[in-house]
Amino acid sequence: MKSEFVVKELSTAELNDRLDTERAELHKMKLNHSISPVENPNLIKTHKKNIARILTELRRRELAN
């Protein structure tokens, strides 16, 4: 089973907070990876996908209103 969070269950405010957190974490990981290799470079891909999931859900909610 994957250890991913469920986007649809979060409120819009929680999604925006999570988006900021994911973007900051991705930025930090990219900088660290450019200096020295990260132990698990797949985490960078995971953060990108989480950001895309959050943005997709926010857009879906925007269009629904």
C-alpha positions in Angstrom: 0.0 0.0 0.0 1.3 3.4 -0.9 1.9 6.0 1.8 0.3 9.0 0.2 -2.2 11.4 1.6 -5.8 11.7 0.4 -6.2 15.1 -1.2 -10.0 15.1 -1.6 -10.5 14.8 2.2 -8.6 18.0 3.0 -10.2 21.4 3.2 -9.1 24.1 0.8 -7.1 26.0 3.5 -5.4 22.7 4.4 -4.6 22.1 0.8 -3.0 25.6 0.4 -0.9 25.0 3.6 0.1 21.6 2.3 1.0 23.1 -1.1 3.3 25.6 0.5 4.9 22.9 2.6 5.4 20.6 -0.4 6.9 23.4 -2.5 9.3 24.4 0.2 10.4 20.8 0.8 10.9 20.3 -3.0 13.0 23.5 -3.2 15.1 22.4 -0.2 15.6 18.9 -1.7 16.6 20.2 -5.1 19.2 22.5 -3.5 20.6 19.7 -1.4 20.6 17.3 -4.3 22.6 19.8 -6.4 25.3 20.0 -3.7 25.4 16.3 -2.8 23.3 13.5 -4.0 20.1 12.8 -2.0 19.8 9.3 -0.5 16.5 8.7 -2.3 16.2 10.9 -5.4 12.7 9.4 -6.0 11.5 11.6 -3.2 11.9 14.6 -5.5 9.6 13.0 -8.0 7.1 12.2 -5.2 7.0 15.8 -4.0 6.4 17.0 -7.6 3.5 14.6 -8.0 2.0 15.6 -4.7 2.2 19.3 -5.8 0.4 18.3 -9.0 -2.3 16.4 -7.1 -2.9 19.3 -4.8 -3.1 21.8 -7.7 -5.4 19.5 -9.6 -7.8 19.3 -6.7 -7.7 23.0 -6.1 -8.5 23.7 -9.7 -11.3 21.1 -9.6 -12.8 22.8 -6.6 -12.5 26.2 -8.3 -14.3 25.0 -11.4 -17.0 23.4 -9.3 -18.0 26.7 -7.7 
